[in-house]
Amino acid sequence: HTNPDAVSISRLDDGTLLEVNEGFTRLAGYSPEEAVGSSTLSLGLWLDPQGRRRFRDLMASQGEVGDFETDLVRKDGARRRVALSAALLKVGGEDLVLVNGRDVTERQRMEEDLRRSEERYRSVYSMTPLAFVLWAPDRSVLDWNRRAEEMFGWSKAEVQGRDFFEFMIPGDEQAAVADLVRDILRRTSPTHSLNRNVTKDGRLLWCEWYTSLLLDAGGRVEAVLSLGLDVTERRRRLEARRDREERHRCLYEAVSGGVVMQDAEGRIVEANAEACEILGLSLDQMRGLTSADPRWRTIREDGTPYPPGERPLALALRLGTPVRGDVSGVFNPATGQYRWVQANAEPLLDRDSGRVLGAVATVWDITERKRAEETLRSALRE
């Protein structure tokens, strides 16, 4: 009666309960008065009557049963998973069964949760586009998924138990990575790092690593999980883009004349140093302005105001066609004087759709030429 498990004594042949303890009442929900004299079948305790039949047959043939798991239906209809252990008793020539039932519902639920968790883990482990590397604090590889095999060329069998420094880390970077590993093992939060790794065939990959510690119940580092993404191509594209931008910048600054670039809305986004000098504003001051900004007080050659919509960049943006040899007067806010400029404007078109993405103008300061022409005209009139 002091046993916390459910304990009962019943007849083997018909399952009639002769005695039950408090543990039985807690598990099944029936008081001793309700249970004694009734059979387990009449109380509906067995969710699967076939299970009761198998249990009885085992008792009849073996005389005892250990850890026989089945589902029990409580009085309130709730289901519980129980592990039954039983022994056959001979009392007055009658076969009786002493049953000890332990509620293993929570254990079963935990096992099921663990199984589902492991299935999810295995699915992620197998299908993730990231290299999955599990390693011990001594840097020996514990696990290595299919993506790691594809990225680095070594099979799991080839790397398990090996120090990954032996085959993954370039020699000239091992000291820095050793410092990184020591830092990782000291941290409690996940870390992110970028470094080069060596493949089996000797290639160098740039990899981003996302690393977390796996701790045991005592808070000690049990293993380290690193997820790696191959970013080699991305870095190559980025470096190629930077190279192109640097070449364009050098060309941009080397052009004989000012260069101004506008976006599709007509806002200035770039200008070289000569354009800034001609227009009398710094690049920071010009960014976001349009060529219609009143500070430039743009005029035609005859001195009349130049309508913003008819100026070269505006036409290139609106019509999607080049404008050549336009001459206008632009007020320079820095000097307080007008400068005469000649401009060409080219639309920037999307290769596929032909949509106008922006426009670029090249401007030359022709103030001195205009003065010389005016001087010549004056001399000829005289």
C-alpha positions as CSV (number, residue, x, y, z in Angstrom):
1,H,0.0,0.0,0.0
2,T,2.9,2.4,0.5
3,N,4.2,1.8,-3.0
4,P,3.7,5.0,-5.1
5,D,3.1,2.9,-8.2
6,A,-0.3,1.5,-9.0
7,V,-0.5,-2.0,-7.3
8,S,-3.4,-4.4,-7.7
9,I,-4.2,-8.1,-7.1
10,S,-6.7,-9.7,-9.6
11,R,-7.8,-13.0,-10.8
12,L,-5.9,-14.2,-13.9
13,D,-8.9,-15.7,-15.7
14,D,-11.4,-12.9,-15.6
15,G,-9.4,-9.9,-14.4
16,T,-11.6,-9.3,-11.3
17,L,-9.8,-6.9,-9.0
18,L,-9.5,-8.1,-5.4
19,E,-7.3,-5.3,-3.9
20,V,-5.9,-2.0,-5.0
21,N,-3.7,0.6,-3.4
22,E,-3.7,4.4,-3.4
23,G,-1.3,4.5,-6.3
24,F,-3.9,2.6,-8.4
25,T,-6.6,5.2,-7.4
26,R,-4.3,8.1,-8.5
27,L,-3.4,6.4,-11.8
28,A,-6.8,5.0,-12.8
29,G,-9.1,7.5,-11.0
30,Y,-11.2,4.7,-9.4
31,S,-11.6,4.5,-5.6
32,P,-11.0,1.0,-4.0
33,E,-14.8,0.7,-3.5
34,E,-15.4,1.3,-7.2
35,A,-12.6,-1.0,-8.3
36,V,-12.7,-4.0,-6.1
37,G,-15.1,-6.6,-7.4
38,S,-15.0,-5.2,-10.9
39,S,-12.8,-6.5,-13.7
40,T,-10.3,-4.4,-15.6
41,L,-12.4,-5.0,-18.7
42,S,-15.7,-3.9,-17.2
43,L,-14.0,-0.7,-15.9
44,G,-12.7,-0.1,-19.4
45,L,-9.1,0.2,-18.2
46,W,-7.6,-1.4,-21.3
47,L,-7.6,0.8,-24.3
48,D,-6.8,-2.2,-26.4
49,P,-8.6,-5.4,-25.2
50,Q,-6.2,-7.4,-27.3
51,G,-3.4,-6.1,-25.1
52,R,-5.1,-7.5,-22.1
53,R,-5.4,-10.8,-23.8
54,R,-1.6,-10.8,-24.7
55,F,-0.8,-9.9,-21.1
56,R,-2.9,-12.7,-19.7
57,D,-1.4,-15.3,-22.1
58,L,2.1,-14.2,-21.1
59,M,1.2,-14.6,-17.5
60,A,-0.2,-18.0,-18.1
61,S,2.8,-19.2,-20.1
62,Q,5.6,-17.5,-18.2
63,G,4.3,-16.8,-14.7
64,E,5.6,-13.3,-14.8
65,V,5.8,-10.2,-17.0
66,G,8.2,-7.3,-17.0
67,D,7.8,-3.8,-18.5
68,F,4.7,-4.7,-20.5
69,E,3.7,-1.2,-22.0
70,T,0.1,-0.5,-22.8
71,D,-2.4,2.3,-22.8
72,L,-4.7,2.7,-19.8
73,V,-8.0,4.7,-19.9
74,R,-8.7,6.6,-16.7
75,K,-12.2,7.0,-15.2
76,D,-12.2,10.6,-16.6
77,G,-11.4,9.3,-20.1
78,A,-7.8,10.5,-20.1
79,R,-5.2,8.1,-21.5
80,R,-2.1,7.2,-19.7
81,R,0.8,5.1,-20.8
82,V,1.8,2.4,-18.2
83,A,4.5,-0.1,-17.8
84,L,3.2,-3.3,-16.2
85,S,5.3,-5.8,-14.2
86,A,3.4,-8.7,-12.8
87,A,3.9,-12.0,-11.0
88,L,1.6,-15.0,-10.7
89,L,0.5,-16.0,-7.2
90,K,-1.1,-19.3,-6.2
91,V,-3.6,-18.6,-3.4
92,G,-5.9,-21.4,-2.3
93,G,-5.6,-23.1,-5.6
94,E,-6.6,-20.0,-7.4
95,D,-4.3,-18.1,-9.9
96,L,-4.0,-14.5,-8.9
97,V,-1.9,-11.8,-10.5
98,L,0.1,-9.2,-8.5
99,V,0.5,-6.2,-10.9
100,N,2.7,-3.1,-10.4
101,G,1.8,-0.4,-12.9
102,R,4.1,2.6,-13.4
103,D,2.9,5.7,-15.2
104,V,5.4,6.3,-18.1
105,T,3.3,8.9,-20.0
106,E,5.7,11.7,-19.4
107,R,8.6,9.6,-20.3
108,Q,6.9,8.5,-23.5
109,R,6.1,12.1,-24.3
110,M,9.7,13.1,-23.8
111,E,10.9,10.2,-25.9
112,E,8.5,11.2,-28.7
113,D,9.6,14.9,-28.4
114,L,13.2,13.7,-28.6
115,R,12.5,11.5,-31.6
116,R,10.8,14.4,-33.4
117,S,13.6,16.7,-32.5
118,E,16.1,14.2,-33.7
119,E,14.2,13.8,-37.0
120,R,14.1,17.6,-37.5
121,Y,17.8,17.8,-36.6
122,R,18.6,15.0,-39.1
123,S,16.5,16.7,-41.8
124,V,18.3,20.0,-41.2
125,Y,21.6,18.2,-40.9
126,S,21.2,16.4,-44.2
127,M,19.5,19.1,-46.3
128,T,20.9,22.4,-45.1
129,P,23.0,24.3,-47.6
130,L,25.5,25.0,-44.8
131,A,28.5,22.8,-43.9
132,F,27.7,21.3,-40.5
133,V,30.8,20.6,-38.5
134,L,30.6,19.4,-34.9
135,W,34.0,19.4,-33.1
136,A,35.3,18.8,-29.6
137,P,37.2,21.3,-27.5
138,D,40.4,19.7,-28.6
139,R,39.5,20.6,-32.2
140,S,38.9,17.0,-33.2
141,V,36.0,16.5,-35.7
142,L,33.0,14.7,-34.2
143,D,30.5,15.0,-37.1
144,W,30.5,16.3,-40.7
145,N,27.4,16.5,-42.9
146,R,27.0,15.9,-46.7
147,R,27.3,19.6,-47.5
148,A,30.7,19.7,-45.7
149,E,31.8,16.7,-47.8
150,E,30.7,18.6,-51.0
151,M,32.4,21.9,-50.0
152,F,35.7,20.5,-48.7
153,G,36.0,17.2,-50.6
154,W,36.7,15.0,-47.5
155,S,34.2,12.3,-46.5
156,K,33.0,12.1,-42.9
157,A,35.0,8.9,-42.4
158,E,38.2,10.8,-43.5
159,V,37.9,13.6,-41.0
160,Q,36.2,12.1,-37.9
161,G,38.6,12.2,-35.0
162,R,41.1,14.5,-36.8
163,D,42.1,18.0,-35.7
164,F,40.6,20.2,-38.3
165,F,43.7,22.4,-38.2
166,E,45.5,19.6,-40.0
167,F,43.5,19.8,-43.2
168,M,41.2,22.9,-43.2
169,I,43.2,25.9,-42.0
170,P,45.9,27.5,-44.2
171,G,49.3,27.4,-42.5
172,D,49.7,31.2,-42.5
173,E,46.4,31.7,-40.8
174,Q,46.6,29.0,-38.1
175,A,47.9,31.3,-35.3
176,A,45.0,33.7,-35.9
177,V,42.4,30.9,-36.0
178,A,43.9,29.4,-32.9
179,D,43.2,32.7,-31.1
180,L,39.7,32.6,-32.5
181,V,39.1,29.1,-31.3
182,R,40.2,30.0,-27.7
183,D,37.9,33.0,-27.9
184,I,35.0,30.8,-29.0
185,L,35.5,28.4,-26.2
186,R,35.4,31.2,-23.6
187,R,32.2,32.8,-24.9
188,T,28.7,31.8,-24.0
189,S,27.0,33.5,-27.0
190,P,27.2,32.4,-30.7
191,T,30.0,33.8,-32.7
192,H,30.4,34.8,-36.4
193,S,33.7,34.7,-38.3
194,L,35.1,34.9,-41.8
195,N,38.2,33.0,-42.8
196,R,39.8,31.0,-45.6
197,N,39.6,27.2,-45.6
198,V,41.5,24.6,-47.6
199,T,39.7,21.9,-49.7
200,K,41.0,18.4,-50.3
201,D,42.2,19.4,-53.8
202,G,44.1,22.4,-52.4
203,R,41.7,25.2,-53.3
204,L,41.1,28.1,-50.9
205,L,37.5,28.9,-50.0
206,W,36.3,32.0,-48.2
207,C,33.8,30.8,-45.6
208,E,31.5,32.5,-43.1
209,W,31.2,30.5,-39.9
210,Y,28.4,30.7,-37.3
211,T,29.5,28.9,-34.1
212,S,27.7,27.9,-30.9
213,L,28.8,26.0,-27.8
214,L,27.0,22.8,-26.7
215,L,27.1,22.5,-22.9
216,D,26.6,19.6,-20.6
217,A,24.4,19.7,-17.5
218,G,27.3,21.1,-15.5
219,G,27.8,24.0,-17.9
220,R,31.0,22.6,-19.4
221,V,31.7,22.7,-23.1
222,E,30.8,19.3,-24.5
223,A,31.1,20.1,-28.2
224,V,31.1,23.0,-30.6
225,L,28.8,23.4,-33.6
226,S,30.0,25.4,-36.6
227,L,27.8,26.1,-39.6
228,G,29.8,27.2,-42.6
229,L,28.7,29.1,-45.7
230,D,30.9,29.2,-48.8
231,V,31.0,32.9,-49.8
232,T,34.0,32.6,-52.3
233,E,31.9,33.5,-55.3
234,R,30.2,36.4,-53.5
235,R,33.6,37.8,-52.5
236,R,34.9,37.4,-56.0
237,R,31.9,39.3,-57.4
238,L,32.3,42.0,-54.7
239,E,36.0,42.4,-55.4
240,A,35.4,42.5,-59.1
241,R,32.7,45.1,-58.5
242,R,35.1,47.2,-56.4
243,D,37.8,46.9,-59.0
244,R,35.3,48.1,-61.7
245,E,34.2,50.9,-59.5
246,E,37.8,52.0,-58.8
247,R,38.5,51.9,-62.5
248,H,35.4,53.9,-63.2
249,R,36.3,56.4,-60.5
250,C,39.8,56.9,-61.9
251,L,38.3,57.3,-65.4
252,Y,35.7,59.6,-64.0
253,E,38.3,61.9,-62.4
254,A,40.6,61.7,-65.4
255,V,38.0,62.9,-67.9
256,S,38.8,66.2,-69.5
257,G,35.8,68.1,-68.3
258,G,33.1,68.0,-65.6
259,V,31.0,64.9,-65.3
260,V,27.5,64.9,-63.6
261,M,25.3,61.9,-63.1
262,Q,21.6,62.0,-62.3
263,D,19.2,59.2,-61.3
264,A,15.9,58.5,-63.1
265,E,14.2,61.3,-61.1
266,G,16.7,63.8,-62.2
267,R,18.5,64.0,-58.9
268,I,22.3,64.4,-58.9
269,V,24.0,61.4,-57.5
270,E,27.6,61.8,-58.6
271,A,29.9,64.5,-59.9
272,N,33.7,64.7,-60.4
273,A,36.0,67.4,-59.0
274,E,36.0,69.5,-62.2
275,A,32.2,69.5,-62.3
276,C,32.1,70.8,-58.7
277,E,34.5,73.6,-59.7
278,I,32.5,74.6,-62.7
279,L,29.2,74.6,-60.9
280,G,30.5,76.1,-57.7
281,L,29.2,73.5,-55.2
282,S,30.8,70.5,-53.5
283,L,29.5,67.0,-54.3
284,D,27.8,66.9,-50.9
285,Q,26.0,70.1,-51.7
286,M,24.9,68.9,-55.1
287,R,23.7,65.4,-54.2
288,G,19.9,65.4,-54.3
289,L,19.7,68.6,-56.4
290,T,18.3,68.7,-59.9
291,S,19.8,70.8,-62.8
292,A,16.8,73.1,-62.3
293,D,18.1,74.3,-58.9
294,P,17.7,78.2,-58.9
295,R,21.2,78.7,-57.6
296,W,22.6,78.2,-61.0
297,R,20.3,80.7,-62.8
298,T,20.9,78.9,-66.1
299,I,20.5,81.1,-69.2
300,R,20.7,80.5,-72.9
301,E,23.4,82.1,-75.2
302,D,21.1,85.0,-75.9
303,G,20.8,85.7,-72.1
304,T,17.2,84.6,-71.7
305,P,16.2,82.1,-69.0
306,Y,16.8,78.5,-69.9
307,P,13.6,76.5,-69.1
308,P,14.5,73.4,-66.9
309,G,12.6,71.0,-69.1
310,E,14.6,71.9,-72.2
311,R,18.1,71.5,-70.7
312,P,20.3,68.6,-71.8
313,L,20.0,66.3,-68.9
314,A,16.2,66.8,-68.7
315,L,15.8,65.9,-72.4
316,A,18.1,62.9,-72.1
317,L,16.0,61.6,-69.2
318,R,12.6,62.3,-70.8
319,L,13.4,61.2,-74.4
320,G,16.0,58.6,-73.8
321,T,18.2,60.1,-76.5
322,P,21.6,61.9,-76.4
323,V,21.9,65.7,-76.5
324,R,25.1,67.1,-78.0
325,G,26.9,70.5,-78.0
326,D,24.4,72.5,-75.9
327,V,25.8,75.9,-74.7
328,S,24.4,77.7,-71.7
329,G,25.4,80.2,-69.0
330,V,25.6,78.9,-65.4
331,F,26.0,81.1,-62.4
332,N,28.8,79.9,-60.1
333,P,27.8,80.4,-56.4
334,A,31.4,80.1,-55.3
335,T,32.8,83.0,-57.5
336,G,29.6,85.0,-57.9
337,Q,30.1,85.0,-61.7
338,Y,28.6,83.3,-64.7
339,R,30.5,80.6,-66.6
340,W,29.7,79.5,-70.1
341,V,29.6,75.8,-70.5
342,Q,29.1,73.3,-73.3
343,A,27.4,70.1,-72.4
344,N,26.7,66.6,-73.8
345,A,24.1,64.4,-72.1
346,E,23.6,60.6,-72.5
347,P,20.8,58.6,-71.1
348,L,21.6,55.4,-69.0
349,L,19.4,52.6,-70.3
350,D,18.6,49.2,-68.9
351,R,20.0,46.6,-71.3
352,D,17.0,44.4,-71.3
353,S,14.0,46.7,-71.0
354,G,15.4,49.9,-72.4
355,R,14.1,51.8,-69.4
356,V,15.9,55.0,-68.6
357,L,17.8,54.5,-65.3
358,G,19.4,58.0,-65.3
359,A,21.6,60.2,-67.3
360,V,25.2,61.5,-67.4
361,A,26.4,64.9,-68.6
362,T,29.9,66.0,-69.6
363,V,30.4,69.8,-69.3
364,W,33.3,71.9,-70.4
365,D,34.0,75.5,-69.2
366,I,34.1,77.6,-72.4
367,T,34.1,81.0,-70.7
368,E,37.5,82.0,-72.0
369,R,36.6,80.9,-75.5
370,K,33.3,82.9,-75.4
371,R,35.3,85.9,-74.2
372,A,37.8,85.5,-77.0
373,E,35.0,85.2,-79.6
374,E,33.3,88.3,-78.2
375,T,36.7,90.2,-78.4
376,L,37.1,89.1,-82.0
377,R,33.6,90.2,-82.9
378,S,34.2,93.6,-81.3
379,A,37.4,94.0,-83.2
380,L,35.7,93.1,-86.5
381,R,32.9,95.6,-85.8
382,E,35.5,98.4,-85.3
